[in-house]
Structure formats: C-alpha cells, structure tokens
Amino acid sequence: MKKVPQYIAGEFAQSQTENWIDVTNPATNEVIAQVPCATTDEMRQAIDNAGEVFKSWKETPISERARVMLRYQALLKEHHDEIAEILSQETGKTFDDAKGDVWRGIEVVEHAANVASMMMGETVENVAREVDTHSWIQPLGVCAGITPFNFPAMIPLWMFPMAIACGNTFILKPSEQDPLTPMRLAELFEEAGAPKGVLQVVHGAKEQVDTLLNDPAIKAISFVGSVPVGRYIYETGTRNMKRVQSFAGAKNHMVIMPDADKQQVLNALVGASVGAAGQRCMAISVAVFVGAAQEWIPELKEAMAKVRPGAWNDSGASYGPVISAKAKERVESLIATGEAQGAKLMLDGRGCTVEGFPDGHWVGPTLFSEVTTEMDIYNEEIFGPVLCCMNADSLGDAIELINNSPYGNGTSIFTNHGGAARRFQHEIEVGQVGVNIPIPVPLPFFSFTGWKGSFYGDQHAYGKQAVRFYTETKTVTSRWFNSEATSSEANFSIQLR
C-alpha cells in the first residue's frame, strides 16, 4: 500500500503517526493509498521550520522569487498531463476536466511570476518642507492553506504560489481525500528551485486544522470548502487574531431570458450543471426561466438525458463519479427529498451504473422542474449533477429571487438584450457575474470574488487582492538634514498634523 509522505523542513518523509486515512479511486472504490494524520510533533516541526525559513526568504530579492515561479510554471506545463492523470485517478474526474483543473492553477503561477509589479509601494515627495513619505509592501510571515477535494491542483495553486512569491512561507493542508496531486505539485516546486522549508505539506483532518488555526505563529489562513467548516475556520482564525479568507458554499443561478439563443442556453446549462459531477462551487445548480423561455425545459431534459458519467479515460463520458459513497448517499437522499416535497423529477440519476465499474460512486444527470424556494433541493448545496428549474415572470422577479439567496458566489444571464444584461449585472448581489457565459470564473489577474454566505473575509483569492491578503503596508515618513545647513536650520523642528 502506497503511504503518502509529508513535506516538512524540506524533506519528503513518512509520518510516524498511527492514524492513517484510506484514499480511494471513486470509480472503483479501490484503496490506492493511505494518507497520514500528522502528529503533534510533526505539526510543530513544520510550523517552526516555516518560521525559521521566513527570516531568510523574506530577504530574498523579489526578482529571484519571481524566477522560481517562472521555472515552476514551466515544470507544471511540462508535467501537465502526468499531473492530470494522477488527479483523475484520485478524484474520478474525466481526463479533459482534470487537465482544466491543472491548467487553471498554472495560470495563477504565471500571475505570481509578475509579483514585483503588484508589490510596488507609493511615494510622495515634500509632504511637508523637505519631508517625504513612501510605502512598502512587506510579507506577513507563515501562512497556511486548507484545500478541498474537488480541485486538488487549482486551489492549492491559488494559494501557495501567491503567498510565497510575496515573501511568506506556507503550510499546505490538502484534502485527505486526494492528497497525491498536491504532493506532486510540491515535488515540482522543489525541483523549480524553491528553498527547502519555504513550502511545507502536512496531512490530516480537524485536529491538524485546529493546530494551524490556534498556533500564534500562523499569520494568515486561506480556506475553500463547505459552509459549516468555512464559518468555523473564519470564526476560529479571526478569534485568534489571524487574517482569514474563507470560501464557502454556493447556490448559483442562471437566468434565461426568452430572447436568448436557445441552443447556446441548452449547451451551457448541461455543461455547467453536470460537469465535474456538479462538484464545483461555480456549478450552475438553479436555472431560472423567464417568461416564454419556460417552454424550453422539455428540450433541456432531452439534452441532459444524452450525457452520461464514466471512467476518467472514457472519451465519451461527460463527467466522472462523485468523490465518495457518503457523497453519493447524500446526493441521492436530496433527490428523494426533492421529489417528496413536490418538485417534478424529470430525470432521475439515482441507481446509475457504469459498465465495468460496479463499485463506482455514480450519479446520473438529474433534472427537477417546478422547484420552489421552500424546498431542500433549493436551499441546500447538493454538490452533485442535479439541476433545479424555476420560473419567473420577469427579469425583476429573477433578480429578486437571486438576491434573496444567502449565497453569492456566481450567477449568469443569457440574453441578447444589452439593457437586460446591464440591469442584471448592476443590480445582482453576487460577486461573479456572467453574461452569456455560464460559469464566470475570472482569470488570475482579476480576483475570485464571492459574496454573502459564499465568502467570509475581506480580501479574495489570487489577483491584486491576494497580494493585499498576504502582505502588510508599511508607511515611512523621512527627513534628511543637509550637512551644509546653518545652525538655525538644523534646529528647525516640524510638526505634522
């Protein structure tokens, strides 16, 4: 049995723990590895070493830090398909989906290589007579990241390259469900020339997370995951005076206006709802049909019925299994609840099978219509290939529906009317908005900007906001005396109000 190592103090080493967690292939339910729960001593070693290495890393010229990221992105590209295959094996994602996961992470690393321009301060000469003021952007210290199972390449690469490029050291605690991908990322990071100890990777569950949340040496915490855990991370971290960015749940709506291109709408809805088995925080899980667009729902059913799950290397599969038996049980339970509460079940994904993979965690494409806001399938994040259809009489009604949702991660509108699009993007209370784009995930030079119950914190991931999150600003006001000054000039004192 493969034992997943940890990466502590610049060494890939086996944990001394007695507590191990099985890592399974979701398509076969086969145990492919075991991941350790780091011991108290191992956590202490990782935190202490990160703190010690920070003293020298923060003094490393910013151009040298940027060059590490340049070499790293080149290695990630070179090993792109290899990483994607590892990712497919432990998440069940199709190969194309896995490659997209890796590529979006590479884009963030490329952005991190531009860190010098993002850490430029400001200066003003003569704020008073012969007095100048300037600001510096400086790293925080030891930062930590806690990442989820659904994007084991992209989300770690959201975090540690930006933090480290800014001059911090970083401790990554990846999901225990798919740790092999993050470990490969760590191996390539060392190969890129990153000094030992700049990045640490520890494994475990709540006990290890609590260590990071409570240790005073950790200055900032980044998290992506579920709503209950996201709240806990934010509340615990901030109570311990840490800087926290916590990305939580979502219930993303797509509004379909009757003037939209019908075929584009159907194609977008199918991919955005069942892609990655619906296990992404930017998936479209609610389709709001306005007016006459409601007549398209039967055609949506036909389109969704044509897609099917399958193994990672099945070129005809639209998506893979859900991550675990527990996840499958939860999704199927919510499907049953939706039907019991009165939603019209147009496609039922329960009991789905894939030939040759009898033990996989398969859920077929599922479609509900006549969904209302009182139903559990509307209020809970299902995190499966399930799409809920709702009706609205007008664009205003659709906007009100979305704004009443406690979540605000992503939303989109499909329309050919510029005025409708502008009203939607202006009035909607959601952080990321797409116009004729179903999943509006921004590229790294912008930031990932969820709102409301989808995000707890002040500064978002990657982009300029990530630099602000991982740094502090120091303002220096200075006056230099002229050696040729007269005695009276030398005694001159100035007060700044």
Order of alpha helices (4+ residues) and beta strands (2+ residues): beta-beta-beta-beta-alpha-alpha-alpha-alpha-alpha-beta-beta-beta-alpha-beta-alpha-beta-alpha-beta-alpha-beta-beta-alpha-beta-alpha-alpha-beta-beta-alpha-beta-alpha-beta-beta-alpha-beta-beta-beta-alpha-beta-alpha
